[in-house]
Amino acid sequence: MLRAFFIALSKLNWAQRVITKSKLISRMALRFVAGEKIEAAVTVIQDLNQQGILATLDHLGEDTFSTSDAELAVAEILHTLEVISQKGLRSNVSLKLSQIGLNIHPDLCKENLKRILIKAKELNNFIRIDMEDSSLTDATLDVYRWARMEGFTNVGIVLQAYLYRTEDDIKILGKFDSTFRLCKGAYQEPASVAFPAKTDVDKNYDLLVSLLFTQVQDVNYPQISPDGRFPGIPALATHDEKRIAYATALMQAMNIPKACVEFQMLYGIRRELQKSLCDQGYTVRVYVPYGTHWYRYFMRRLAERPANLWFMISNLFKK
Ligand SMILES: Cc1cc2nc3c(=O)[nH]c(=O)nc-3n(C[C@H](O)[C@H](O)[C@H](O)COP(=O)(O)OP(=O)(O)OC[C@H]3O[C@@H](n4cnc5c(N)ncnc54)[C@H](O)[C@@H]3O)c2cc1C
């Protein structure tokens, strides 16, 4: 119920206008967002890198409906790539296709993605395309396939375990030697396309992990690049200890080396688990978002765990 409420709220422009004006809520969002400026994200990533943890940097933004807004988003992403290179950060970049024009026209989106991928290639970096809600799954996968057919190998996609279709998508996309990020899925989806029950999503997550691991064995993925920017391996994006325990046990049973799988988590969530996996020798990458368009991202984090809201409010009053 509350999940649906926060996701619905995330899409209301008037709510965004009202809520983002609140200094209190902006401060609360900082639990999940590095800051509004790239400098804040750089500091967060330097700290993660020092602990041996990799990053993926996301300039927040989605659902742009004008070419000028899409152009601004592209310019910021190109800048992000430059900053990663200049500062020597062990970080790649995540983006959303609706941020760079998918809702305006797929051709505009492709043109923009191509500029980003060329720049990323020049700077020896990798772009991860986040997955948005199911109204955009086909269009997102189409653009991703197009990029692979254009010869770009420095691009990966995200798949969501809550969608029924994902098992088939992994089998079909596997022929591109894809390096998937597998997450559970953060949006509110109808039962016609996604498992409504969390237990079924969890079960499917484990099933898909085993499928990805079979592909790791079959395809013999390249290992992670020394600077950690180009993963070249499947990424399991979850904070769920049971899913992680299932995956690590399966890696052992299938003799998959620790360097052949990446565990990914979000900035501000389960920090001790990130550190503990890293200390055990697993590759850990943290998703670090920054920028002024934090509203929708923040609402999705509340939707995943509404208790966050009460926890953050009580913390504010303790200070
Ligand atoms: C690196 C990364 C990239 C992602 N990219 C995408 C994407 O492209 N598309 C997409 O749809 N989704 C994406 N997600 C979000 C994902 O789909 C889930 O919504 C989110 O990760 C919560 O699911 P979970 O696997 O952690 O499991 P859950 O069962 O939801 O959570 C397990 C435990 O993690 C902790 N936890 C989880 N969420 C929160 C939270 N918000 N606040 C505090 N604690 C929390 C709690 O301790 C909880 O018990 C991404 C997630 C990660 C980690």
The ligand as an SDF file (V2000), in Angstrom:
LIG
                    3D

 53 58  0  0  0  0  0  0  0  0999 V2000
   23.1380   -0.7880   -7.5540 C   0  0  0  0  0  0  0  0  0  0  0  0
   21.6530   -0.8110   -7.7330 C   0  0  0  0  0  0  0  0  0  0  0  0
   21.1100   -0.3850   -8.9190 C   0  0  0  0  0  0  0  0  0  0  0  0
   19.7270   -0.4310   -9.1200 C   0  0  0  0  0  0  0  0  0  0  0  0
   19.2190   -0.1000  -10.3410 N   0  0  0  0  0  0  0  0  0  0  0  0
   17.9000   -0.2610  -10.5510 C   0  0  0  0  0  0  0  0  0  0  0  0
   17.3450   -0.0730  -11.8370 C   0  0  0  0  0  0  0  0  0  0  0  0
   18.0260    0.2550  -12.8120 O   0  0  0  0  0  0  0  0  0  0  0  0
   15.9950   -0.2610  -11.9940 N   0  0  0  0  0  0  0  0  0  0  0  0
   15.1940   -0.6350  -10.9520 C   0  0  0  0  0  0  0  0  0  0  0  0
   13.9910   -0.8200  -11.1560 O   0  0  0  0  0  0  0  0  0  0  0  0
   15.7080   -0.7930   -9.7330 N   0  0  0  0  0  0  0  0  0  0  0  0
   17.0130   -0.6190   -9.4970 C   0  0  0  0  0  0  0  0  0  0  0  0
   17.5210   -0.8220   -8.2350 N   0  0  0  0  0  0  0  0  0  0  0  0
   16.6040   -0.9440   -7.0730 C   0  0  0  0  0  0  0  0  0  0  0  0
   16.1540   -2.3580   -6.8410 C   0  0  0  0  0  0  0  0  0  0  0  0
   15.3260   -2.7870   -7.8920 O   0  0  0  0  0  0  0  0  0  0  0  0
   15.3910   -2.5140   -5.5150 C   0  0  0  0  0  0  0  0  0  0  0  0
   14.2490   -1.7180   -5.5320 O   0  0  0  0  0  0  0  0  0  0  0  0
   16.2030   -2.1670   -4.2790 C   0  0  0  0  0  0  0  0  0  0  0  0
   17.5340   -2.5490   -4.4170 O   0  0  0  0  0  0  0  0  0  0  0  0
   15.6270   -2.8760   -3.0280 C   0  0  0  0  0  0  0  0  0  0  0  0
   15.6400   -4.2530   -3.2040 O   0  0  0  0  0  0  0  0  0  0  0  0
   16.6660   -5.2630   -2.4870 P   0  0  0  0  0  0  0  0  0  0  0  0
   17.1730   -6.1820   -3.5200 O   0  0  0  0  0  0  0  0  0  0  0  0
   17.6890   -4.5270   -1.7510 O   0  0  0  0  0  0  0  0  0  0  0  0
   15.7860   -6.1690   -1.5510 O   0  0  0  0  0  0  0  0  0  0  0  0
   14.7510   -5.8460   -0.4090 P   0  0  0  0  0  0  0  0  0  0  0  0
   14.1840   -7.1760   -0.0270 O   0  0  0  0  0  0  0  0  0  0  0  0
   13.8170   -4.7780   -0.7930 O   0  0  0  0  0  0  0  0  0  0  0  0
   15.6530   -5.2980    0.7660 O   0  0  0  0  0  0  0  0  0  0  0  0
   16.5730   -6.1220    1.4870 C   0  0  0  0  0  0  0  0  0  0  0  0
   17.1000   -5.3250    2.6590 C   0  0  0  0  0  0  0  0  0  0  0  0
   17.8650   -4.2140    2.1760 O   0  0  0  0  0  0  0  0  0  0  0  0
   17.6160   -3.0550    2.9480 C   0  0  0  0  0  0  0  0  0  0  0  0
   16.9640   -2.0480    2.0730 N   0  0  0  0  0  0  0  0  0  0  0  0
   16.4690   -2.2320    0.8180 C   0  0  0  0  0  0  0  0  0  0  0  0
   15.9910   -1.0800    0.3180 N   0  0  0  0  0  0  0  0  0  0  0  0
   16.1820   -0.1450    1.2780 C   0  0  0  0  0  0  0  0  0  0  0  0
   15.9180    1.2360    1.3640 C   0  0  0  0  0  0  0  0  0  0  0  0
   15.3540    1.9160    0.3450 N   0  0  0  0  0  0  0  0  0  0  0  0
   16.2420    1.8860    2.4860 N   0  0  0  0  0  0  0  0  0  0  0  0
   16.8510    1.2390    3.5400 C   0  0  0  0  0  0  0  0  0  0  0  0
   17.1380   -0.0810    3.4990 N   0  0  0  0  0  0  0  0  0  0  0  0
   16.8090   -0.7590    2.4080 C   0  0  0  0  0  0  0  0  0  0  0  0
   16.7120   -3.4700    4.0770 C   0  0  0  0  0  0  0  0  0  0  0  0
   17.5420   -3.8390    5.1440 O   0  0  0  0  0  0  0  0  0  0  0  0
   16.0060   -4.6830    3.5110 C   0  0  0  0  0  0  0  0  0  0  0  0
   15.5560   -5.5640    4.4960 O   0  0  0  0  0  0  0  0  0  0  0  0
   18.8860   -0.8450   -8.0420 C   0  0  0  0  0  0  0  0  0  0  0  0
   19.4530   -1.2840   -6.8630 C   0  0  0  0  0  0  0  0  0  0  0  0
   20.7980   -1.2950   -6.6950 C   0  0  0  0  0  0  0  0  0  0  0  0
   21.3750   -1.8230   -5.4200 C   0  0  0  0  0  0  0  0  0  0  0  0
  1  2  1  0
  2  3  1  0
  2 52  2  0
  3  4  2  0
  4  5  1  0
  4 50  1  0
  5  6  2  0
  6  7  1  0
  6 13  1  0
  7  8  2  0
  7  9  1  0
  9 10  1  0
 10 11  2  0
 10 12  1  0
 12 13  2  0
 13 14  1  0
 14 15  1  0
 14 50  1  0
 15 16  1  0
 16 17  1  0
 16 18  1  0
 18 19  1  0
 18 20  1  0
 20 21  1  0
 20 22  1  0
 22 23  1  0
 23 24  1  0
 24 25  2  0
 24 26  1  0
 24 27  1  0
 27 28  1  0
 28 29  2  0
 28 30  1  0
 28 31  1  0
 31 32  1  0
 32 33  1  0
 33 34  1  0
 33 48  1  0
 34 35  1  0
 35 36  1  0
 35 46  1  0
 36 37  1  0
 36 45  1  0
 37 38  2  0
 38 39  1  0
 39 40  1  0
 39 45  2  0
 40 41  1  0
 40 42  2  0
 42 43  1  0
 43 44  2  0
 44 45  1  0
 46 47  1  0
 46 48  1  0
 48 49  1  0
 50 51  2  0
 51 52  1  0
 52 53  1  0
M  END
$$$$
